[in-house]
Amino acid sequence: MELSPNLSLSQKQQLKLSPQLLQSFELMALPLAELQQKIKSEIESNPALELPSSWEVSYERFAQQKQKKESSGSDDTYSDSSSYGSDYGGYDNEASDRQQMFMENALSEEETLQEHLLSQLGCESLTDEEYTVGEILITNIDSNGFFIEDPSDFLTSAQAVHLQKLLKIIHQFEPAGVGVKDWRQSLILQATLKGLKDADMEHFKALVNDNLELMRANKQSQVAKNLGIDEEELDALYSFLKTLTPFPGQGFASGPQQFVIPDLSIKAEDGELVLSMNNSSLPDLRVNTEFESLAEDLGNTDEAKKAQQYIQNQLKSANSLIFQIQVRNQTLYRLAQVLLTWQQDFFLFGPQYIKPLTQKEVAAQIGVHETTVSRISTAKWIDTDWGIIPVKKLFSNAVGEEGAELSKQAAKETIRQILEEHQGEKALSDQKISDILKERGISVARRTVAKYRNELNIDPSFIRGTN
């Protein structure tokens, strides 16, 4: 067989992510407090960057302004302008004293749940990447022991590779039952750790997920029939359940108060909605002109050329960071404009008026990819007349029958309102809530009501009835 050289051409599309593009993705996903720390770190390491001397990177900045506003009755948390590059006001002369007082008051000798879990994480044999994922997961756990947000919503694709391994490790930590979505999953995890398995575990899951309200109503025979066991076995299973704790993290200190720093505000003023960016929490970064001019004063020696190259690299890095922060802020502002228009009824009248809205629809309106909308809305908060809420709360799928659709968030708020307004001695069951919703023209199945109620952190009727 004779071989001969052969040359062929082919075309293919390939996306190469530049360091600048990767940095843009990173900055978009950062919450405001972490972006502050990112900027502080860059300023400390890059002499080409400078910021106004009156500005100070501080986690307490928003908290202090909020306290000042509440005590004085004024509302100066946000700048009056939504433009970029405006002046950033500094603190008054008492700012450093208030900051010191805050830090002193934040100290606690009692161990918090997160501190307890992190101390156990430090004893594990993990790579740096795995340890970082573990830290992220643990800092997303609330005082009850449950995840504040779904881990899949804030982990990067590279970090998500380690998710299952770290979940398995955290589930072995004390107290048992932490690192899950809610109290039901916690009870099931605790039962697993205590050795419950096979048919007993299946019966236990069915009891916890679907039959506790019947137990509360003393309908043991119906529950036993539902589970396919006799009442004696049910009694033993229920007695075992009572040895577990639905909120495993509550035995620890609550820790220092955590302040959420909103990125923007949409509030009604004189009957009209006003959008403001929280410009005061980020500095007006600029390039240090004295450092920039250093390159002009150097000679032509090898050392001078190395110094010039270093200066150019630092200047390039500084300009890139400034540009990426501008892109982040501009994208967030355009997103907020769409939310203001689309969710106008929510901002004016409250959570029950949140309309169905997807990230894909917003992406089409502002001319970016859907993943960009996901990144820019992740871990971002908005100050409204109805409280400080996650930006992602304003995205919601439609529920109910066609023609009578409302958003998932609106359905959840309606359920909350029904429970708050209920005056009867007997707590409303999920089925009764479903019936009331149907009377209002909202078709939501009992299981869906139970799911939404859990997401609202509202106990089932058998627990509410004991309070």
Order of alpha helices (4+ residues) and beta strands (2+ residues): alpha-alpha-beta-alpha-alpha-alpha-alpha-alpha-alpha-alpha-alpha-alpha-alpha-alpha-beta-beta-beta-alpha-alpha-alpha-alpha-alpha-beta-beta-beta-beta-alpha-alpha-alpha-alpha
